[in-house]
Amino acid sequence: MNTMRTGMLLAAMSGVFLAVGYILGREQSMLMAFIVAAGINGFAYWNADKMVLAMHGARQVDRQSAPEFYGLVEELAERGNLPMPKVYLMDNPQPNAFATGRNPENAAVAATTGLLGILDRNEIAGVMAHELATFAAATL
C-alpha cells in the first residue's frame, strides 16, 4: 500500500512538472520538464535511503564497533528469515529508530545512542523487530 501511495505521489508531482512545462513553453518545455521529473524520481528512488541516513548523521557499524547492537539485529534478521540489513548508529540523546531502503536486499536500520542507553536488550529487540518488519511485509 505504501508503495502504491508513493508511486501516486511521484506521478502527481511529475504531472505538476509537466503542467508547468506546458504552461511555460508548450510541448518543448513539457518534454524538458518530463526529463527533469524522471531524473529527480530516479535519483530519489536510488538514493533516498542514503540521503536520510546522512541527514541524521548516521554511521554504519559492524560487529567490531557495536557488537551487542549489531548481533541483536543479526539475530532478529536470521530469525525472521530476512537478509541482513546494514546497521547504523546515530549519536543523538533522543530515543529513536527507523528503517530505510527500497527493498529487503538494500535495507538499513538505524537507532540512536539515546534509545540504546535507556532501553534494555529485550526492549531494543522489540523496537528493532518492528523496524525489520517493515521489510518483511514488503516481501509478502
Buried (B, 14 or more C-beta within 10 A) or exposed (E): EEEEEEEEEBEEBBEEBBEEBBEEEEEEBBBBBBEBBEEBBEEEEEEBBBEBBEEBEBEEBEEEEBEEBBEBBBEBBEEBEBBEBBBBBBEBEEBBBBBBBBEBEBBBBBBBBBBBEEBEEEEBBEBBBEBBBBBBEBEE
